[in-house]
Amino acid sequence: MYYLITYDIANTKRRNKLSELLEKYGLRVNYSVFELDISKKELKEIIATIKKKKLLKKKVDSIRFYALCVDNIDKSFELGNRNKPFEVNYNAI
């Protein structure tokens, strides 16, 4: 399952913890935007960790999960020098 995850977290400590969590599952493509190709189980793990570690304060923060189908991934593109969306550059890792 492909997900584009975006967030707006007011607190720096919680924001850093969230980005560290998401980096374990996918690729950061912008400051607060991640591309993840994950299973349903991994999605549940991410959500459970967010709740357990209290990384989201509902009145001031936002974390959005956009589910994308394969057809939409194939139609996605990048204007710049990076890889195509959801394409990992293993040389950069």
trRosetta pair geometry for C-beta under 8 A, 3 or more apart (Angstrom, degrees):
i j d omega theta_ij theta_ji phi_ij phi_ji
1 37 7.4 159 76 -158 37 49
1 38 6.0 -39 66 75 88 61
1 39 6.7 106 17 -127 99 20
1 40 6.6 82 -4 -62 142 64
1 43 6.8 -26 77 -42 139 132
1 67 6.5 -42 -178 -141 108 98
2 35 7.5 -20 -164 -169 92 86
2 36 7.3 154 -155 86 46 53
2 37 5.5 -19 -98 -103 70 71
2 67 7.2 110 80 -164 62 52
2 68 4.3 -56 99 69 113 97
2 69 7.4 176 42 -86 114 6
2 70 7.2 136 -5 -77 130 51
2 72 7.9 -159 81 74 140 103
2 73 5.6 -177 -70 -67 176 127
2 86 6.0 -34 -132 -100 123 147
3 26 7.8 -117 70 -59 90 160
3 35 7.7 158 85 -157 52 42
3 36 4.7 -11 61 63 96 101
3 38 6.5 -30 16 32 116 106
3 43 7.0 126 -35 -103 152 111
3 65 5.5 -30 -159 -163 124 86
3 66 6.4 137 -161 70 64 51
3 67 5.9 -32 -100 -97 77 51
3 68 6.9 169 -95 13 24 87
4 33 6.8 -10 -175 -166 91 96
4 34 7.4 162 -158 82 46 49
4 35 6.0 -19 -104 -102 69 65
4 36 7.9 178 -82 23 23 75
4 65 7.9 141 74 -162 48 39
4 66 4.2 -16 59 61 95 113
4 68 6.2 62 -13 -26 98 124
5 22 6.2 -147 84 -129 141 134
5 26 7.6 130 23 52 116 149
5 33 7.3 156 83 -154 51 47
5 34 4.7 -12 59 59 99 99
5 36 6.2 25 -5 1 115 119
5 63 6.9 -3 -172 -176 98 89
5 64 6.9 166 -152 85 50 55
5 65 5.6 -9 -104 -104 84 63
5 66 7.4 -163 -74 23 36 74
6 32 5.9 66 -161 125 69 90
6 33 5.1 -11 -100 -101 83 76
6 34 7.8 -176 -74 23 40 66
6 62 8.0 -1 109 117 86 99
6 63 7.5 171 89 -154 46 46
6 64 4.8 -3 58 54 90 104
6 66 7.5 33 1 -8 99 110
7 15 7.4 170 118 -131 124 80
7 18 6.0 -100 109 135 174 149
7 32 5.1 -122 63 -176 69 107
7 61 7.4 -2 -172 -177 94 98
7 62 6.5 176 -149 96 53 61
7 63 4.5 -6 -105 -107 99 72
7 64 7.2 -172 -77 19 49 67
8 32 6.6 70 -77 161 52 161
8 61 6.4 -178 94 -152 66 56
8 62 4.7 23 46 49 97 97
9 14 5.3 -137 175 104 131 101
9 15 3.9 173 84 -86 121 83
9 18 5.9 153 -33 18 159 147
9 32 7.8 -179 13 -132 85 125
9 55 7.1 -42 -122 166 142 84
9 56 7.4 -98 -108 -105 101 58
9 61 4.9 21 -115 -132 60 118
9 62 8.0 -138 -64 45 54 47
9 63 7.6 23 -62 -65 98 91
10 14 7.9 28 63 57 59 124
10 15 7.7 -160 62 -49 19 115
10 57 7.1 -55 35 52 113 124
10 60 4.7 -31 -11 142 142 122
10 61 6.0 -114 1 -75 86 83
11 14 4.3 61 81 21 111 109
11 15 6.3 180 87 -15 53 89
11 57 7.3 81 -4 1 120 129
11 61 7.9 -50 14 -72 87 124
12 15 5.5 -57 -140 39 28 115
12 16 6.2 29 160 -20 65 106
13 16 6.0 -55 -149 35 26 109
13 17 6.6 25 153 -16 61 107
14 17 5.7 -55 -148 37 33 112
14 18 6.3 35 154 -20 66 105
14 54 7.7 -79 -117 113 120 68
14 55 4.9 151 -166 -149 96 64
14 56 7.7 162 172 -60 134 29
14 57 7.5 89 91 -13 178 98
14 61 7.6 -74 115 -91 140 153
15 18 5.8 -54 -149 35 29 111
15 19 6.5 26 154 -16 64 106
15 32 7.9 -56 -157 -107 108 107
16 19 5.8 -54 -145 38 32 108
16 20 6.3 34 154 -20 65 106
17 20 5.7 -53 -148 36 31 113
17 21 6.4 35 152 -22 63 105
17 53 6.3 -144 150 146 141 143
17 55 5.7 -139 94 -109 115 115
18 21 5.6 -53 -151 34 33 114
18 22 6.4 25 156 -13 67 107
18 50 7.0 44 -114 -112 96 93
18 55 4.9 133 -71 177 98 139
18 63 7.3 -139 -154 -97 143 127
19 22 5.8 -55 -143 41 33 107
19 23 6.2 40 155 -27 65 106
19 28 7.0 31 -160 -92 100 132
19 32 7.8 -90 -86 -115 108 59
20 23 5.8 -51 -146 30 29 115
20 24 7.3 38 152 -26 57 98
21 24 6.1 -55 -170 19 34 113
21 25 7.6 4 148 1 63 109
21 46 6.6 125 151 -138 116 81
21 49 5.8 171 -142 117 138 140
21 50 7.3 164 112 -70 167 74
21 53 8.0 -167 -65 37 141 152
21 55 7.5 -84 3 -64 148 168
22 25 5.9 -72 -158 45 43 101
22 26 6.1 -42 172 48 80 96
22 28 7.3 97 109 -76 113 86
22 34 4.5 -132 163 -50 131 170
22 36 7.1 -104 -161 -64 87 124
22 46 7.3 58 -94 -139 67 124
23 26 7.4 -97 -122 64 23 53
23 28 6.2 -22 -94 -33 89 107
23 34 7.6 -124 -71 -116 49 132
25 34 7.7 69 80 157 94 140
25 36 5.1 12 128 -130 105 121
25 38 5.5 2 -176 -82 117 130
25 42 6.0 142 -131 172 124 125
25 46 6.4 -38 -23 -77 163 122
26 34 4.9 108 89 168 122 107
26 35 5.4 -156 174 91 125 47
26 36 3.3 -101 -57 -91 144 71
26 37 6.9 132 -109 13 102 57
26 38 7.0 -77 -56 -42 108 107
27 34 6.6 153 78 -156 39 73
27 35 5.1 -13 61 58 94 94
27 36 7.8 176 23 -76 62 49
27 86 8.0 163 37 -117 127 37
27 88 6.2 -169 -59 -105 139 83
28 31 7.9 18 180 -127 115 13
28 33 7.2 110 -160 80 62 54
28 34 5.5 -44 -97 -98 53 80
29 33 5.3 -59 67 105 88 102
29 34 6.8 140 11 -120 83 26
29 35 5.4 53 -23 -13 129 104
29 82 7.4 140 -143 136 88 162
29 85 7.6 16 -114 -121 160 75
30 33 3.8 31 50 37 104 115
35 85 6.2 -177 -110 -167 152 80
35 86 5.2 -141 168 -82 135 65
36 42 7.8 -155 169 122 126 128
37 86 6.0 95 -55 -155 113 109
38 42 3.9 -118 -174 87 112 133
38 43 5.6 139 109 -53 124 76
38 46 7.5 30 156 -20 170 131
39 42 4.7 101 52 6 75 99
39 43 7.1 -131 98 -4 43 86
40 43 5.5 -52 -150 34 35 115
40 44 6.5 36 151 -18 66 104
41 44 5.8 -55 -153 36 31 111
41 45 6.5 36 148 -22 64 104
42 45 5.3 -49 -148 32 37 116
42 46 6.5 40 153 -21 66 100
43 46 5.8 -51 -152 32 32 111
43 47 6.5 27 153 -13 65 107
43 65 7.6 87 -150 -153 111 147
44 47 5.8 -56 -146 40 32 109
44 48 6.0 33 155 -20 67 109
45 48 5.8 -57 -144 39 27 111
45 49 6.3 27 157 -19 64 107
46 49 5.9 -58 -150 36 27 110
46 50 6.4 31 152 -21 64 105
47 50 5.6 -51 -149 33 32 114
47 51 6.5 27 154 -13 65 106
48 51 5.8 -59 -150 40 31 108
48 52 5.9 29 155 -20 68 111
49 52 5.6 -53 -136 39 31 110
49 53 5.9 8 170 1 67 113
49 55 7.7 22 126 -3 75 131
50 53 6.7 -68 -139 50 18 93
50 55 4.8 -88 -148 48 67 116
50 56 5.7 33 169 -13 108 111
50 63 6.8 -102 -146 38 152 170
51 54 7.3 17 -179 -76 31 45
51 56 7.7 -31 -86 34 50 110
54 57 7.9 44 170 -68 87 71
55 63 7.9 53 109 -48 106 143
56 61 5.0 -151 -150 93 66 135
56 63 5.8 -84 -96 -3 126 119
57 60 5.1 7 98 44 113 96
57 61 4.9 102 53 3 68 114
58 61 6.9 -58 -85 53 16 84
68 72 4.8 -118 -167 81 95 129
68 73 5.9 109 134 -57 123 84
68 76 7.9 10 -172 -43 149 138
69 72 5.2 95 58 8 71 100
69 73 7.4 -130 103 -7 39 88
70 73 5.5 -52 -150 32 38 115
70 74 6.5 38 154 -20 68 104
71 74 5.9 -55 -153 34 31 111
71 75 6.7 19 152 -10 63 110
72 75 5.7 -63 -148 43 36 107
72 76 6.4 50 150 -40 67 101
73 76 5.5 -47 -152 15 34 119
73 85 6.3 -142 -151 101 74 110
73 86 5.3 -30 -149 29 121 147
76 84 7.1 121 99 177 88 88
76 85 4.0 -38 120 35 133 144
76 86 7.5 83 69 7 142 103
77 84 6.6 -50 -126 -135 51 87
77 85 7.1 -91 -67 -5 9 103
78 82 5.4 -103 173 71 158 90
78 83 7.1 98 6 95 155 30
78 84 6.0 -154 2 -117 109 38
78 85 6.4 159 -50 -42 95 73
82 89 7.6 -120 -163 -19 73 136
83 87 4.0 -135 159 88 121 105
83 88 7.1 153 82 -103 170 2
83 89 4.9 -165 -43 -45 131 101
84 87 4.4 63 61 1 81 133
88 93 7.5 7 174 -37 106 128
89 92 4.3 47 105 8 111 115
89 93 7.4 162 98 -22 64 84
90 93 5.5 -47 -152 22 47 117
